[in-house]
Amino acid sequence: MRKTVTTLRIAVTALAVLHTGVAVSAESVSVSLDRANLVVRPEPLVIGVGVHFGIGGEYNYVAEKSAALIRDMGFGSYRDDLAWPAFDQAGARRGRPEPRQLFDFMKLRPARPLLILGHGNPQVAEGDPPITETGRRAFADFSARAAAAAEPFDPIYEIWNEWNLTARFSLPFLVGPGKPDDPRAAAHYTALIKAVVPAVAEAAPGAPLLVGAVGVDSGWQWTRAIVDGGALAAPAGLSVHMYNHCEPDETKRNATELVDRLESLQTALSQGQGGPVPIAVTEFGWPTAKQPCVIDAQTQADNIAQFLLWSAATPWMKGAWVYQLKDQGRDMNDLEANFGLFDYDYKPKPAACAVREVIRLVKDARAFHLSRPMPDVFVLAMEKDEGVTLAAWTTRADIRAQMSMPSGSVAKAQGLCTDRPLASDGRLDVGATPVLVELSKHADTHFSADISIR
């Protein structure tokens, strides 16, 4: 078969506007892409979503509606809590595990569950939090029993949820690995992992097990401490949570900032591990609340789509779970209530379509190659049975690109979740909403693009 070369000629213009209104400064770069460089993932990216059947009160989560949406969207997994106090609550009995709402939802089998084994148990001696040998032994016993009860549903397991933030509330924000007298310290979590991993492995042989579920961690200091302490010895990989919707610098409330932070983590970890560390982002998202940190609905959709596309092209990224399926409240000024792809009453936001379409694109692709010719410009090539599709985007809506291609090189071009075709003359405007370009089938394709930052 003929080797096909795709060349992207990117002419980049960074505009600095003087007080006279004149734009100055420009530079050009070229990027070449050989289809032979497209990378086949070792296994498909798991794209999942958070739900609330295990804990969370009355958030209007309806089992049948949620299961239908998860199937329709194409999610491969959903994430929920299998909490210690709920599992061992009064009235729990063999053959009818608790929490009943969660186990009834799993019976609908909308996708593969990711179950968080966590939460301190005040009813158990030294169980809240389990930071002593007695507490760890009790938590490991719970984890084994919970894994055995859930095994028919073939779950992925995750140990705790944001230990570095939640092992003890009402304490000053933790920066660094923590001191021994702080229950949130990395050393306490690592000790817990070493007790729980063998217990779960015996109760559910072969089940994937994630550790970390790391909350906000300045400089990844706590994360690096649990890895250095041996937390990754047995599990399938490290899980982290990624948010930036309240970043003081509003230009960083986007997917690119998450990408840069994750790549810095991977660089730091891989140096001591002899190669890339498997990472799963089990929570990420942007709320559409009106205050105090404003992210509009289209920006939410763009950010999530960009992050999933980048994740699909990154082999060490094992999974990405959007937080969450639907809003858990109607108060538009409550950040936590407005993370949903759908609103409280299951009406779709723009992000619902964006995620559905990205999942379809990623599932159909067999190989990927991501180019980042400029810090705020991405071009992803995806090879499918019918040919190559490009997805191009910029970090933010105020950064615009123009991509010009030779006549006849584009079979189809349109924005994500839009039916309206883009210009057919080979000149395409690119912004934060990914532009999808289906290439014509021919030997050599050349592109040029002018990128302007306004």
C-alpha positions in Angstrom: 0.0 0.0 0.0 1.3 3.5 -0.8 2.6 5.4 2.1 0.5 8.5 2.6 2.1 11.7 3.9 -0.1 14.4 5.4 1.8 17.7 5.8 0.4 20.5 8.0 2.0 23.9 7.2 1.0 26.1 10.1 1.7 29.8 9.7 1.2 31.2 13.2 0.4 34.9 13.8 0.4 36.0 17.4 -1.2 39.4 17.4 0.0 42.0 19.9 -2.2 45.1 19.4 -0.6 48.4 19.9 -2.4 51.5 21.2 -2.6 52.5 17.5 -4.6 49.4 16.7 -1.8 47.9 14.6 -1.1 44.2 15.1 2.6 43.2 15.2 4.7 40.1 15.6 4.4 36.9 13.6 6.2 33.6 13.2 5.6 30.5 11.1 6.1 26.8 11.8 5.7 23.6 9.9 4.5 20.2 11.1 4.7 17.1 9.0 2.5 14.0 9.7 3.1 10.6 8.1 0.1 8.2 8.4 2.6 5.6 9.5 3.0 7.6 12.7 -0.6 7.1 13.7 -0.6 5.2 17.0 -2.9 2.2 17.8 -3.9 2.3 21.5 -3.1 -0.9 23.5 -6.8 -0.8 24.6 -9.7 1.6 23.9 -10.0 4.6 26.1 -12.7 4.1 28.7 -15.1 7.1 28.6 -17.3 7.2 31.6 -19.7 9.4 33.6 -20.4 10.1 37.2 -23.9 9.2 38.7 -25.4 9.3 42.2 -27.2 6.2 43.2 -24.8 5.1 46.0 -24.9 8.3 48.1 -26.0 11.9 47.6 -29.5 12.3 48.8 -32.4 13.3 46.5 -30.7 14.5 43.3 -33.6 13.4 41.0 -31.5 10.5 39.6 -34.0 8.1 38.0 -32.6 4.7 37.3 -34.3 3.9 34.1 -33.7 7.4 32.6 -30.1 7.4 33.6 -29.5 3.9 32.2 -31.1 4.8 28.9 -29.0 7.9 28.6 -25.7 6.1 29.4 -26.5 3.5 26.7 -27.6 6.1 24.2 -24.5 8.3 24.8 -22.2 5.3 24.3 -20.5 5.5 27.7 -18.3 2.5 28.5 -18.6 3.0 32.3 -20.3 4.9 35.1 -18.8 5.9 38.5 -20.6 5.8 41.8 -19.9 5.3 45.5 -20.1 2.0 47.3 -19.7 3.5 50.7 -18.7 1.6 53.8 -21.5 3.0 56.1 -24.1 2.4 53.4 -23.0 -1.2 52.7 -23.0 -2.1 56.4 -26.1 -0.1 57.3 -28.8 -1.6 59.6 -31.0 -4.0 57.7 -28.3 -5.1 55.2 -28.4 -8.8 54.7 -26.9 -11.6 52.6 -28.5 -11.7 49.2 -29.8 -8.2 49.4 -26.7 -5.9 49.5 -26.9 -2.2 50.3 -27.2 0.5 49.2 -30.2 -1.0 47.4 -30.6 1.9 45.0 -27.1 1.4 43.6 -27.4 -2.4 43.3 -30.8 -2.1 41.6 -29.2 0.4 39.2 -26.3 -2.0 38.4 -28.9 -4.7 37.6 -29.9 -2.6 34.6 -26.4 -3.0 33.3 -26.1 0.3 31.3 -22.3 0.0 31.3 -19.4 -1.2 33.4 -19.5 0.2 36.9 -16.5 2.0 38.5 -17.2 1.7 42.2 -15.5 3.8 44.9 -14.8 1.8 48.0 -14.6 4.5 50.6 -16.0 6.7 53.4 -15.2 6.4 57.0 -17.5 4.4 59.2 -18.2 6.0 62.6 -19.9 2.8 63.8 -16.7 0.8 63.5 -13.9 1.2 66.0 -11.1 3.3 64.5 -12.9 3.3 61.2 -13.4 7.1 60.7 -10.9 7.5 59.1 -9.2 4.1 59.0 -5.6 5.2 59.8 -4.7 2.6 62.5 -3.9 -1.0 62.0 -7.3 -1.9 63.5 -9.1 0.6 61.2 -7.3 -0.5 58.1 -8.1 -4.2 58.8 -11.7 -3.3 59.2 -11.8 -1.3 56.0 -10.0 -4.1 54.1 -12.6 -6.5 55.4 -15.4 -4.2 54.1 -13.7 -3.8 50.8 -13.4 -7.6 50.3 -17.1 -8.1 51.2 -18.2 -5.3 49.0 -16.1 -6.5 46.0 -17.6 -10.0 46.4 -21.1 -8.6 46.5 -20.5 -6.5 43.4 -18.5 -9.0 41.4 -21.4 -10.2 39.2 -21.4 -6.7 37.7 -17.7 -6.9 36.7 -16.8 -3.5 38.2 -13.6 -1.5 38.2 -12.7 -0.5 41.8 -11.2 2.7 43.2 -10.0 3.1 46.7 -11.5 6.1 48.5 -12.4 9.4 47.0 -10.0 12.3 47.4 -8.3 11.1 50.6 -6.0 14.1 50.5 -9.1 16.3 50.9 -11.7 14.2 52.7 -10.0 11.8 55.1 -10.7 14.5 57.7 -12.8 17.6 57.0 -12.6 21.1 58.7 -8.8 21.2 58.5 -6.7 23.8 56.6 -6.1 22.9 52.9 -3.4 20.3 52.7 -0.3 21.2 50.6 2.3 18.5 50.2 2.3 14.9 51.5 1.2 15.8 55.0 2.7 15.2 58.4 2.1 11.9 60.4 -0.4 13.6 62.7 -2.6 14.7 59.7 -5.1 11.9 58.8 -4.9 13.0 55.2 -1.2 12.3 54.9 0.1 10.3 52.0 1.7 7.8 54.3 -1.8 6.9 55.8 -3.3 6.4 52.4 -0.4 4.3 51.2 -0.7 2.1 54.3 -4.4 1.7 53.6 -3.7 0.7 49.9 -1.3 -2.0 51.0 -4.0 -3.5 53.3 -6.9 -3.2 50.8 -5.3 -4.4 47.5 -4.7 -8.0 48.5 -8.1 -8.2 50.1 -9.9 -7.1 47.0 -7.7 -9.2 44.7 -8.7 -12.3 46.7 -12.4 -11.5 46.8 -12.6 -10.4 43.1 -9.7 -12.0 41.2 -8.6 -10.1 38.2 -10.8 -7.0 38.9 -9.1 -3.7 37.8 -8.2 -1.6 40.8 -7.4 2.1 40.7 -5.7 4.0 43.6 -5.3 7.7 44.3 -8.6 9.4 43.4 -6.5 12.4 44.1 -8.2 15.7 44.7 -6.6 19.1 44.2 -2.9 18.6 44.8 -0.5 21.6 44.4 2.5 20.5 42.4 1.4 16.9 42.6 3.4 16.5 45.9 0.9 14.3 47.6 0.4 12.2 44.5 4.1 11.6 44.1 4.5 10.7 47.7 1.9 7.8 47.5 3.6 6.6 44.3 7.0 6.7 45.9 5.5 4.9 48.9 4.5 1.9 46.7 0.8 2.6 46.1 1.1 1.4 42.5 2.7 -1.9 43.2 -0.4 -4.0 42.4 -3.3 -1.9 41.1 -4.1 -1.2 37.5 -3.1 2.4 37.7 -3.4 5.9 39.3 -6.6 7.9 39.3 -6.7 11.7 39.7 -9.4 14.4 39.6 -9.0 17.4 37.4 -10.8 20.7 37.8 -10.0 24.4 37.0 -13.4 26.1 36.8 -12.5 28.6 39.5 -8.9 29.3 38.5 -8.1 33.0 39.3 -6.7 33.3 35.8 -9.9 32.9 33.7 -7.9 32.1 30.6 -6.9 28.8 32.3 -10.4 27.5 32.8 -10.2 25.1 29.9 -9.1 21.7 28.8 -5.6 22.8 27.8 -4.7 23.6 31.4 -5.8 20.1 32.4 -3.7 18.6 29.6 -0.6 20.6 30.6 -1.0 19.6 34.3 -1.5 15.9 33.5 1.6 15.9 31.2 3.7 17.4 33.9 2.5 14.7 36.3 3.3 12.0 33.8 6.8 13.4 33.2 7.5 13.4 37.0 6.2 9.9 37.6 7.6 8.2 34.6 11.2 9.2 35.5 11.0 7.0 38.6 8.8 4.2 37.2 10.9 3.3 34.1 8.1 4.3 31.7 4.7 5.9 31.5 2.4 5.3 34.4 -1.2 4.3 33.6 -3.5 7.2 34.6 -7.2 7.5 34.7 -9.0 10.8 35.3 -12.1 9.6 37.2 -13.5 13.1 37.7 -13.3 16.1 35.4 -15.8 18.7 34.3 -17.0 22.3 34.3 -20.1 23.6 36.0 -22.5 25.9 34.2 -23.5 27.9 37.3 -24.1 31.6 37.0 -21.7 32.5 39.8 -19.1 32.7 41.3 -17.0 31.0 38.6 -18.8 31.5 35.3 -18.6 28.8 32.6 -21.2 29.1 29.9 -22.9 26.0 28.5 -21.0 26.1 25.1 -17.7 26.5 26.8 -18.5 23.5 29.0 -19.2 21.5 25.9 -16.0 22.6 24.1 -13.8 21.9 27.1 -15.1 18.4 27.7 -14.9 17.5 24.0 -11.3 18.8 23.7 -10.2 16.8 26.8 -11.8 13.6 25.6 -10.2 13.9 22.1 -6.8 14.5 23.7 -7.3 11.6 26.0 -8.1 9.3 23.1 -4.8 10.2 21.5 -2.7 9.7 24.7 -1.9 6.0 25.2 -1.1 6.3 28.9 -4.6 7.7 29.6 -6.7 4.7 30.5 -10.0 6.4 31.1 -11.8 9.7 31.6 -15.1 10.0 33.6 -17.1 13.2 33.1 -18.6 14.6 36.3 -21.5 14.2 36.0 -24.5 12.9 34.0 -27.0 15.4 35.2 -27.3 18.4 37.4 -28.0 17.6 41.0 -30.0 20.7 41.7 -31.8 23.7 40.2 -30.0 26.5 41.9 -28.0 28.2 39.1 -25.7 29.8 41.7 -24.6 26.5 43.2 -21.4 25.3 41.6 -21.7 21.7 42.8 -25.3 21.5 41.5 -24.5 22.4 37.9 -21.8 20.0 36.5 -24.3 17.9 34.5 -24.3 17.1 30.8 -28.1 17.3 31.3 -30.0 19.6 33.6 -31.8 18.5 36.8 -34.8 17.4 34.7 -32.8 15.5 32.1 -32.9 18.1 29.4 -29.6 18.1 27.4 -27.1 20.9 27.5 -24.7 21.4 24.5 -22.2 19.2 26.3 -24.5 16.1 25.9 -24.3 16.3 22.1 -20.5 17.0 22.2 -19.8 14.0 24.4 -22.0 11.7 22.3 -20.3 12.7 19.1 -16.8 12.5 20.5 -17.5 9.0 21.8 -18.7 8.0 18.4 -15.6 9.4 16.7 -13.2 7.7 19.2 -15.0 4.3 19.0 -14.8 4.3 15.2 -11.0 5.2 15.1 -8.3 2.6 15.2 -5.3 4.9 15.4 -4.5 8.4 16.4 -1.9 11.1 16.0 -2.0 14.4 17.9 -0.2 17.5 16.8 0.2 20.6 18.8 1.9 23.1 16.5 1.3 26.0 18.9 0.5 25.9 22.7 -3.2 26.8 22.0 -3.7 24.9 18.7 -4.4 21.1 18.4 -4.9 18.9 15.4 -5.9 15.3 15.9 -5.7 12.8 13.1 -8.0 9.7 13.5 -7.8 6.7 11.1 -11.0 4.9 10.5 -12.0 2.2 8.0 -13.3 4.8 5.6 -10.2 7.1 5.9 -8.7 9.8 8.0 -10.7 12.4 10.0 -9.1 15.5 11.5 -10.4 17.2 14.6 -8.9 20.7 15.0 -9.5 23.2 17.9 -8.1 26.1 19.8 -7.9 26.4 23.6 -10.4 29.1 23.9 -13.1 30.9 21.9 -11.0 34.1 21.7 -8.3 32.2 19.9 -9.1 31.7 16.2 -7.3 29.7 13.6 -7.8 29.4 9.8 -6.8 26.2 8.0 -6.5 26.3 4.3 -6.3 23.2 2.2 -5.8 22.4 -1.5 -8.9 22.0 -3.6 -10.3 18.5 -3.5 -8.5 17.5 -0.3 -11.6 17.8 1.9 -14.5 15.4 1.5 -16.5 17.0 4.3 -16.0 19.6 7.1 -18.3 20.7 9.8 -18.2 21.8 13.5 -18.9 19.3 16.2 -22.7 18.9 16.7 -23.5 21.0 13.7 -25.1 19.8 10.4 -24.1 23.0 8.5 -21.1 22.2 6.3 -18.1 24.6 6.5 -16.6 26.4 3.6 -16.0 24.1 0.6 -13.2 26.2 -0.8 -10.6 24.6 1.6 -10.5 27.5 4.0 -11.7 26.6 7.4 -12.2 28.7 10.5 -11.2 26.9 13.7 -12.1 27.8 17.3 -12.8 26.2 20.6 -15.5 24.0 19.2 -13.7 21.2 17.4 -13.9 21.3 13.6 -14.2 17.8 12.0 -12.6 17.3 8.6 -13.0 14.1 6.6 -10.1 13.9 4.2 -10.5 12.8 0.6 -8.8 9.5 -0.3 -5.7 10.4 -2.2 -2.0 9.9 -1.8 -0.6 13.3 -0.7 -2.5 15.9 1.2 -1.1 19.3 2.2 -2.6 21.8 4.6 -1.8 25.4 5.5 -3.2 27.4 8.4 -3.0 30.9 9.6 -3.5 31.1 13.3 -4.4 34.5 14.8 -4.8 35.3 18.5 -7.1 38.3 19.0 
